[in-house]
Structure formats: structure tokens, C-alpha cells
Amino acid sequence: MKILFFLWIALSGFPSFPALAMTSSLQDDLRSRNQKLNVLFRHSGLKDILENIEAVLQISGYINEDALAPGQGGFARRIMHRAYSHEKFYRVQKQAFLDNYKPQYVLSVVQWYRSSLGRKLLRLENEANNPDNQPARDLFVKNLLNAPPNEKRIFLIERVERSSSITESGKALYLGYVKLVYPFNKKTQGKRVGKMLRILKESITEPMREIVLRSLLFSFKDIKDKELEKYAEFLNSRAGRWFGQTTLKGFEKGIKKNLYQAEKIRKDLLKEIESGGPEFPLLKEIAPPGQRYLLIGKRDPFRSLLDARGLVSLSETEQKPQARLLGDELKNVPPIALLVFAKIEDQHPKLYRSLKYFERLINDREALEEMADDEYAEAMENYRTALEQASDIRMDESPLQIEYDSLRMTGIIRTKLEAVAMFEVGKTGYAVRQGDRIGPVFGYVDEIQDEQVIVVEKFRNYFGNILTNQKIIDFYQSTSSKGDTNL
């Protein structure tokens, strides 16, 4: 009977007793991790990280008024709050810690923030971010110009800033704002949003860092140098670095997911504005009265026109989705030299994977047609950005890798083993052999004839097709091209 009983269990598909025990053990472990991370988030202030970074941007002024004009940050923030709750953002942030869970580091970080100094520093940062303290902050910053801190103090604050995730988190949120209000910002129209964000990511680093440094100086104005040293030591410890890196990773993921939902609301808002209303219910919920009129192209009769400087304005060109050209949107992007592509594959794996992904996508007409309008437009823009990044890859170049007009072939020397072409660049002479690189786009010498040098250039276009171009350099002439030839 026992044999039949166990045979019935096996055939019925029930999990074995060890499997049940393992599942229970895993559930207990996950429950334990969640409990410990709840403690970590509560004591470290991570539960309020989004609000704290928003406060940094609110008190920072305007880093780049062309990218994000006065009033637009608040407009973007309201859309994001409508799209993504605090709890959802909290769960994404927490998931980053679950994915990179280090029990010994969790314990160390909790112990630090439970210490009297840890609690004190966190309290001061939260108080400094309170909007009610803006007048005191402004006065403090003004006094910094007349009485700057000593070098040691500045060094300690810089150590804290470098080891924390505040600057990079602030950048991520700021760039999210810029992307979200892009269709409403007349100063950015005509610019490709992907390229603009990539340039901004670099250009706003120092301005954002200065904002964070001033914020930390104000927050810790009553903290002794020895206490700041202890804080910097914690942030630079293994546990501190793990905490900062995981915090940033979770924050960036949270912003990305928030934006995905927020862009859907933006799309609905644009449709509502384009329809002409007349009630504009969504617009009334999101935009304050002074901005509503600017969004729909009308003036608020209760506000002066002078108050409209820098506020949100709608670009007519962004209201309607563009027709799908199924890849032809990128036909003006120069192809990538095959030698450059080989370097990308070898040394830039992330960019290489991106290029290959979009290459497969652009060749899948059915997949492109099934995409939603926003998804399709974003894919084309992201591919354009990846192609532009590829064009920025630097290669080691010889003095002969210049425009053909600057090259002068002065002679050819033949031996039993090979032919050598003699070139001049300016007053310097060079010997060129078969296979040598020459010209501005990494062409190579394919053949040296009696009075000509044939150069072959190979490229890879955005469809992944290999293109071959032939250039002929004549004896005693700068350059002569006989057109493109398929080899």
C-alpha cells in the first residue's frame, strides 16, 4: 500500500517533500530580505529619495534655460506624479537592492544610520531640503561668496559629494524632465531629443555638482570636520559604495519606468489640446492656470504677458505623429567605416549590442508596423543616437588618413617582391604599400599599378549591408574618383 501511495503522489504531479521544504525556505529567505530592506530604507531615508532629489532640483534654479525653462520642471513633476505613485517608485528602488542583496552590507549601512551621527546627518539633510528653509539657504549661498569655507571643509564636502549618488540622481531626474516637456519647449524644437539629452548629460554634470555641493555645505553648516570625515569614510567603505551604487541604479530604473507611464499621459494631453477642448479636463488637472493658456495657444486674461517668459509653449509640429518611413528616417546618417565597426565589436560591447539590436529591428518590417507611434519614434531616435555614438569612436590614424585632395603621389618604386608608392603630405614624404591605410575614411591600398593607386573603402550602413567604394589616386594628381564601384 505504501508503494502504491508514493507512486500515486509521483504520477499526480505533486512536488516532493524536499521541494516543498526548499520552496518554503526560499519564501522565508525572501521575506527576511524584505524585512531587512524595509529597516534599511526606513533608517537611511531611501523611502523619501524621490522627494529629496526633487527638492534639490526645486531649490537649484535653472541649470539650462534652453533645455528646461522656468515653470517646466514643475509641470513635468506633476505629470510624473500623476503617472507613477510613490509606492511604485519605492518598489522599483527596493528591487534594485533585492537584485544586489549583500546581507553584511545591509547590516553595516543600518548600523551607520542608526548611530547618533548617522541620525543627525540625515535629519539635517531633510531639514535643509524643506522649502521653508529657502530664504536661509539663499542667504547662506550669498554669504559663501564673501566668506568661503576653508580648503579642508571644501575637500571634505567634495569627498561626500563624490561618494554619494545625489549628483547623478539629480541629473537623471533633470534629464527626465527635459525629455517629458520636449514637445512643449519651443527652444528645443528642431533638435533631436536623443542627441540633445546625450549632450546635456555631459554639460550639466558640473552645474549639478555645484548645486549639490552648495546644498551639502548648507545642510552640514553646523557639523564638525571630524564628523564629516567619519561620514566620508563610511561612504567610501565597501558597504557605503555598495549602498550608493545600488541606490543610483534603483533610482535610474525608477525614473525610466516613471517616464514610460508619464509619456502616455503627455500623449493624451497633446491629443486633448489638439482637439480644441473646450473643457480640457486633463489640462486643468495637470497645469496651473497660468500655463494652461500657453499650452493651448491662448493668453490667460488674468495674468500679465510679462509673466509668460519661459513658461510652457506648444509646438504645432509635435502634435501629430510623423509618417513611418520604415528606416528611411536614417538615410542621411553616414555609414560606419567597417574598421570602426570592428573596433566597436571588440572594445565597445554595449554599443555593439545596441547597433545589432536596431539593425535586426530595422530589417523586420512587420515588427516596425506593429509598433505604437511613440514606440516607433523612440526606436528610430535611439538608433540614430547609437549611430551617432559610433561615428564619435576615435581611431588611431596615420598622417596619410586625410582628405584625398591633400595627398600627392610623387612616384612608384617596383622591386621583385612588391610595389611601393611614394606620397607627399606637405613637405614630408611617405612610402605606401599594399594594405596600408590611406584617406579620410579608413580605406586601404588594394593595388599599386604603374601610374595609379587603387584605394578601397568599406562601410556598414544602418541596415547592416556592407558598402564598398573605390577611389583612384593618379600619378602627379591630388585625387581622382571614378565613382562608386561594387567590388
N, C-alpha and C positions, 0 to 999 in steps of 0.2 A: 504493500500500500504506500509506503514512504517513497519508493522508487517512482510509482505512478504519480504521486503528488508533486514531486520535484520536476518530473517530466512535463506535467501539465503546466507548471509555472513557466518552464523554459519555452514551451510551444505557445503560450498565451502572450508572450512578448513583455512580461513584467520584468523590470530591471532586477538584477541580482542584489542580494543584501549588501555586498561590498559597494556596489554602485550607488545604492540608496544612501549608504553612510557617507560616501565621498561627496554626493550632491549636497547632503546636509552640511558637511564640513565646509564646502565651498561657500554655501549660503551664509554660514556663520562667519567665515572669514570676510566676506563682502560686507556683512552687517557690521563687523568690528571695524573695518576700514572706514566705512561711512561715519560711524560714531566718532572715531578719532579725528577724521577730517572735519566733522562738524565742530569739534572742540578747537581745531586749528583755525578754522575760518572765524569762529567767534572771537578768539583771543587776538588774532593777528589783524583784524579789521577787514579781511578779504570779503566778507559779506557785503561791504559797502564800497567795494573798489570802483564800480562804475560811477557811483555818485561822487566819489573823491576825485576821479580823473576828470569828470565833467566840471567839477568845481575849479580845478586847475585851469581848464580852458576858459571858463567864465571870467576868471579874475586876470587872465593873461593879456587881455586886449586883443588886437588883431595882428596875427603874425604876417599874413599876406593878404591885403585887401582885394587884390585881383582874384585870388582863389576863393576867398571866403569873406564877403563883405559884411559890415556891421549889420546885425539882425539875422543873418543867415544861419549862424551857429545855433541860436535858439530855435529857429524854425526847423532845422534838421533834428535837433534834440527832441522836439515834440513829436515829430513823425516816428522817430526811433522808439520813443516811449510807448506810442500807440501800437507799434508793430511787435514789440518784444517786452514782455514783463520782466520785472526784477528777478522773479523766481526762475524764469527760463535762463536768463543770463547767469544766474548763480549756479544752475545745474551744469551749464557748459564749462564754467570755470572750475567747478568741482571735478568734472570728468577728467580734466587735464591732470589733476592730482591722483585720481584713481588709476589713470593710464601709466603714470610715472611714480607710483607709490613706493616710498622709501621709509619704512617704519622708524628707523633710527633717526632720520632727518626730521620726520614729523614730531617725534618726541623732543628733539633739540629745539626746534622752532617754537613749539608750545611752551617749553620751559623758559625760553628767552622772553616771549611776550607776556608770560605770567610773572616775570620778575618785576620788581618795583621800577627799575629803569625802563624796561620794555613797556609797561603800562603808562608810564609818564610820557614817553616819546609819542606813543600812539595817541594819547589824549591831546597832546599839544598839536599834532598834525591835524586831528579832526577839528579842533577849535580854530586853527588857522584857516581851514577851508570853509568855515562858516561865512556866508555872505555878509553877515552883520559886522564882521571884522574888516571889511573892505576899506573903510576910512583909515583905520590904524595901519593897515598894510600899505596903503598909498603913501602915508606919511613916513613909514619905515623905509620904503624904497627911495623916497625923495632924500631922506637923510643919508642913505648909503652913498650918494654922490658926494656929499660934503665930508662924511666921516666913514670911509670904507673900513671893513674889518681887517684885522692883521692877516699876514700871509698864512700863519698856522691855521687860523679859523677857516680861511678860504680853502686851504688844502683839505681840511677835514670834511667840509661840506661837499667839496668836489668828489672825495672818496665815497661818501654816502650816495651822491647822485649817480656816480658810475656803477655802483654795485646794486642799486635799486632798479626797478622796472618802470619808474614813473615817466621818464622822458620818452621811452619807446612806446609805452601805453598811450601817452598823450598824443604822440604822432599818429598812432593807429586810429584813435578816435577822431582827430582833426581831419585826417585824410578821408575817413568815413563821412564826415560832414560835407567835405568838398564834393565827393562823388555823389552824394544824395541830392544836393541842391544844384548840381551842374546844369540841368535843363532850365533852371530859373535865373542863372547868373549870366547877365549879358556880357560881362568882361571875359568869360571863358568860352564864348561861342566861337566856333571855327577851330578850336583846339581839340585834338584827340584826347579823350579823357584818360585813357591808359597811359599815354606818354606824359601827360601833364602830371598825373599822380606819381609816376616814377621820378620825374624831375623834382617835384615837391618833396618827395620822401627824403631826398638828399639836402635840398636847400633849406628846409625848415628845421634840420637837426640842431644846429647851433642856436637859433632863436628859441626853440622849445627848451633846450638845455638851460639857457639863461633864465627863462621863466621859472623852471623847476629849481634852479639854484637860489633865485631870489625868494621863492616860496619856502625852501628849506631854511634859509637864513632867518626869515621871519618866524617860522614855526619854532625854531630852536634858539631864538634870541636869548632866552634865559637859561639855556643848557650849558654846562661847563665843558671845556675842551676834553677833559678826561672822560666824560660821559659820551661825548661824540666819538672818541677813539674806540670805546667799547662797542658802540653801535656799528662803526665801520668794520671792526674786527668780526662781529657777528655776520654782517652782510657778506664779508669776504671768506667766511668759513665754508666748508663743503655744504653744510646744511643751509647756510644763508644763500649760497649760489644756487643750490637746487630750488630753494623757495622762490628766489627772484626769477629764474628762468622758467619754472613751471607756471608761475603767476602770469608772466608775459605771454606764454604760449596759450594759456586758457583765455586770457583777455582778448588776444587777437582772434581766436576762434569765435569767441562770443560776439565780437564786433562784426565778423564776417557773416555769421548767421543772422544777427540783428539786421544788417544791411539787406540781406536777401529778402526778408519779410518787409522791410521798410520800402524797398524799391517797388514792391507790389502796391503799396499804399500810394507811393508817388505816381505810379501809372494811373491809378483810379483818380487821383487828384487832377492830373493833366487831362484826363477824359472829361471830368466834371467841368473844368474850366473851359475846355474846347467846346463843350455842348452849349455854353452860354447861360447856364443856370436855369431859372433865375434865382433859385434859393441858395444854391451852393452849400448844402449841409456839411459835407466833409471839409470844405474850405473853412467854414466857420468854426469847426471843432479844432482844427489844427493851427490856423494862422490867427494872430492877434488882429484887431480891427485895422490898424494902420497898414498892415501888409496885405490884407485881403484885397484891397482895391488895386494895389500894384500887381498882384498876381493875375487879376482878371482884366488888367489893362485900363482900369478906371481910377480916378483920383478920389481919395477919401475927402468928402466936403467938410469934415470937421477937423482936418489936420492941415497944417501949412505945407506947401510944396517943398519948402526948405528941409522938412524933416524926412523927406523921401531919399536923401542921399545915401546910397549904398544899400538900401533895402532891396528885398527880393523883387525881381522883374522877370517877366516871362518872355522867352524867345519863341517866336512863332515857328521857327524851323525845327524845334524839338518836340512839337506837339504830335506830329504824325510820323509813324514808323516808316523808314525808307524801304523801297522795294528790295527784295533779295536778289543779289547778283550771283549767288552760289559760288563765291570765291573771287569773282572779278573785282570785288571791292579792293583786293590786294594787288591788282595787276600793276600798279605804279610803284610797288615796293621792289627795289633792286634784288636780284637773286643773290644767294650766298656763294662766294667762291668755294669750290669743293675742298680746297686746302683748309679754309677756315672751318667748314663743316666738320672735317676730320678732327680738328683741334677741339671743337665743341664736344664731339663724341668722347674724346679722350680725357678732357680736363674740365668740362662743364656738364656733368651728368644731368643736373636738374633742368638746365636749358635744353639739353638734347632730348630729354623725355618729353618736354613741353612741345618742342618742334615736331617730334614724331607723332605725338597725340593729335595735334591740329592738322598735320599732314594727312593722317588717316581720316579725320573728320571731314576735311575739305574734299576728299575724294569719295565720300559717301553721300551722294545726292539725296537719297531717301531720308537719311538721318537729319540733314540740313533742313529739308522741307517739313519735317515733323516738329522741329523746334518752335517754341514760343518766340514771339517777336523780340522780347527783351533778351532771352537766352541766346538767340541767334546773333543779335547785335553785339552782345558781350563776348561771344566766342570769336567773332571777327576782330573785335578790338583787342582781345587778349592775344590772338595770333599775330596781329600787326605789332603789338608790343614785343612779343618774343622775337619776331624777325628783326625788329629794330635793335634789340639787345644783341642779337647775333652779329649785326653789322658793326657793333661797337667793340667786338672782340679784337684785341690787339695781337698782331703777329710780328715775329722778328723779320725785319726786312733788310735786303741788301741795298747798296747805293743804286743798283740798276732797276729797282722796283719803283719807278717813277713814270710819269706820262711819256708816251712814245715820242712826242714832239721834242722832248728834252734829250733823247738818245741819238747818238750819231755813230753809225757803223763805219769804221775807217779802214778796215782790211780783214782779210781772211787768210789764215795760215793753215796749210794742209801738211800732214805727215802721213806715214803709212798707217798709223793707228787711229788718228782722229783729225777732225777739222776744228779749228779754233777761230772764232770771230772776235775781232778787236773793236771795242767800243770806247767812245769818249763821252764823259759827262763833265761839262765844264772843261777844266784843263787836266782832268785825271783820266788815265787810260785803264781799261779793264779787259781781261781775257774771258770769253764766254764759251762754254762747251755745251754739248747736247745734254739736256736735262736741267740746266741751270734755270733759276727763277729770274724772270725779267718782266717789266711792265707793271702797271699800277694795280692789277687785279690778280696777282699770283699766277700769271701764265708761265709756261716752261718752254724752253727751246726744244722743239720737236725735230728740226732738221736744219743743218747748215749747208746750203747749196753754194754754187760758185759766186753768186753776187746777191744772195738773199739769205735771210734768216727767217724761218717759219716758226712762229710762236703759237702755241695752243692754250686757250683759256677754257677752263671748265667750271661750270656753276651748277647750283641746285636751286630750282625755283620753289615757290610755296606749294606746288602740287607734288614735289618730290622728284620731278623729272630732271634728268641730267642734260644740261645745255652745253654745247661745245661751240666755241668761237675761234676763228683763225685770224691771226694778224701776220702780215708780211712786212718785214723791215728790209728795205732795199739798200744796196751799197751806195754810199755817199748821200743818202737821203735821210731825213729825220724819221719819217714813217710813212707807210702807205698801206691802206687797208683795202682788201678786195671783197669786203662784205663778210657776212656770216656764212660759214660753211659747216654743214653737218658731216662729221667725220665718222 
